[in-house]
């Protein structure tokens, strides 16, 4: 007896026809090989989708981290250009302070006191914004923070140590703004 859901009969001709969209009752309903292939295909697509989702999530996380690092670096070193412009001002004040005071008059002594106070204010501002002075007199030469102008033989200073600081260097948050210009002791010939 024919299944009334899948087969309809034409009473006049006596020919049985299948309902549209249905293949044989065996093909879709019970062929384990077809079902297993479809299941395996769906599993593969799911695994591929998961893999793509994980990659996209990892890329998004990496981009977020990079953006945070870039913003933190920009905040940390935003003053670099401004600080570099202030360094010659400090150098000039240091040179004014280094003048021999032994023959100074009262007016000149007042000028020196003003220079000292100005340097103290400038140093306080530098400290507030993490600008530190590199004054390596007597220290071992470090090419990361010092620039050697020349080498001289010295009996008082060991070889590869700094004999004289020509110009102090500066760091901004441990990043070199300007190396210290130095004269380095060389080994005796």
C-alpha positions in Angstrom: 0.0 0.0 0.0 1.5 3.4 -0.9 2.5 6.0 1.6 0.0 8.8 1.4 2.6 11.5 2.4 5.1 10.7 -0.3 3.0 9.2 -3.1 -0.1 10.6 -4.7 -2.0 8.7 -7.2 -3.7 9.9 -10.3 -7.1 8.1 -10.3 -7.8 8.5 -13.9 -4.5 7.1 -15.3 -3.5 4.9 -12.3 0.0 6.4 -12.2 1.6 7.1 -8.9 3.7 10.3 -8.5 5.9 11.5 -5.7 5.3 14.7 -3.8 7.5 17.6 -4.9 10.8 18.0 -3.0 10.9 14.4 -1.9 13.3 11.8 -3.2 12.9 8.2 -2.6 12.0 7.2 0.9 15.3 5.5 1.4 17.7 8.2 0.1 17.1 10.9 2.7 15.6 9.1 5.6 17.9 6.2 6.2 21.1 6.1 4.1 23.8 6.2 6.9 26.6 6.9 4.4 24.9 10.1 3.2 24.1 11.2 6.7 27.7 10.5 8.0 29.1 12.5 5.1 26.8 15.4 5.8 27.6 15.2 9.5 31.4 15.2 8.7 31.0 18.1 6.4 29.1 20.1 9.0 31.8 19.3 11.6 34.5 20.5 9.3 32.7 23.7 8.6 32.2 24.3 12.3 35.9 23.6 13.1 36.9 26.1 10.3 34.4 28.7 11.6 35.8 28.3 15.1 39.4 28.7 13.8 38.5 31.9 12.0 36.7 33.2 15.0 39.7 32.6 17.3 42.0 34.3 14.8 39.8 37.3 14.5 39.5 37.5 18.3 43.3 37.2 18.7 43.9 39.9 16.1 41.4 42.2 17.8 43.1 41.7 21.2 46.6 42.3 19.7 45.3 45.5 18.0 43.8 46.7 21.3 47.1 46.0 23.2 49.2 47.7 20.5 46.9 50.8 20.6 47.2 50.9 24.4 51.0 50.6 24.3 51.2 53.3 21.6 49.0 55.6 23.7 51.0 55.0 26.8 54.3 55.6 25.0 52.8 58.8 23.5 51.8 60.1 26.9 55.1 59.1 28.5 57.3 60.8 25.9 55.0 63.7 24.8 57.4 66.2 26.4 60.4 65.0 24.5 60.5 67.8 21.9 59.8 70.4 24.5 62.4 69.1 26.9 65.0 69.0 24.1 64.4 72.7 23.5 64.9 73.5 27.2 68.3 71.7 27.5 70.3 74.6 25.9 68.7 77.0 28.5 69.9 74.8 31.3 73.4 74.5 29.7 73.6 78.4 29.6 72.6 78.6 33.2 75.2 76.0 34.2 77.9 78.0 32.3 76.8 81.2 34.2 77.0 79.3 37.5 80.6 78.1 36.6 82.0 81.7 36.4 84.7 82.5 39.0 83.0 84.2 41.9 86.1 85.3 43.8 86.2 88.7 42.2 82.5 89.3 42.0 80.9 92.5 43.3 77.7 92.5 45.4 75.6 93.1 42.2 77.3 90.2 40.5 76.8 88.0 43.5 73.1 88.8 43.4 73.0 87.8 39.8 74.7 84.4 40.7 72.1 83.9 43.4 69.3 84.5 40.8 71.0 82.0 38.4 71.1 79.4 41.2 67.5 79.9 42.1 66.5 79.6 38.4 68.5 76.4 38.1 66.7 75.0 41.2 63.3 75.8 39.7 64.3 74.3 36.4 65.6 71.1 38.1 62.4 70.8 40.1 60.4 71.0 36.8 62.6 68.4 35.2 62.2 66.1 38.2 58.4 66.5 38.0 58.4 65.4 34.4 61.0 62.6 34.9 63.8 64.4 33.1 67.1 63.3 34.7 70.6 64.7 34.3 73.5 62.5 33.2 76.6 63.9 34.9 79.1 61.0 34.6 82.3 62.6 36.0 84.6 59.7 37.0 82.2 57.0 35.9 83.0 54.2 33.4 82.3 55.2 29.8 78.9 54.0 28.6 78.3 54.4 24.8 74.5 54.2 25.4 74.6 57.4 27.5 77.9 59.1 26.7 79.5 60.5 23.5 83.3 60.6 23.6 84.7 63.8 22.1 88.3 62.7 22.7 90.6 60.4 24.7 93.5 61.5 26.9 96.1 59.8 29.0 95.4 60.3 32.7 97.2 59.2 35.8 94.3 60.0 38.1 91.5 58.3 36.2 91.5 54.6 35.2 91.3 53.7 31.4 87.9 53.9 29.8 86.6 56.2 32.6 85.4 59.8 32.1 88.0 62.4 32.8 85.9 65.5 32.0 82.2 66.2 31.2 82.0 68.8 28.5 78.2 68.9 28.4 75.8 67.0 30.6 73.3 64.5 29.1 69.7 64.0 29.8 67.1 61.2 30.0 63.3 61.4 29.7 61.7 58.4 31.4 64.9 56.5 30.9 65.0 57.3 27.2 68.0 59.2 26.1 67.3 62.8 25.1 70.9 63.8 24.7 74.1 61.9 25.4 76.7 63.5 27.8 79.7 64.8 25.8 82.8 63.5 27.6 86.5 63.2 27.5 87.6 59.6 28.2 90.9 58.3 29.7 92.8 56.0 27.6 95.4 53.4 28.6 99.0 54.6 28.9 101.1 53.9 25.9 
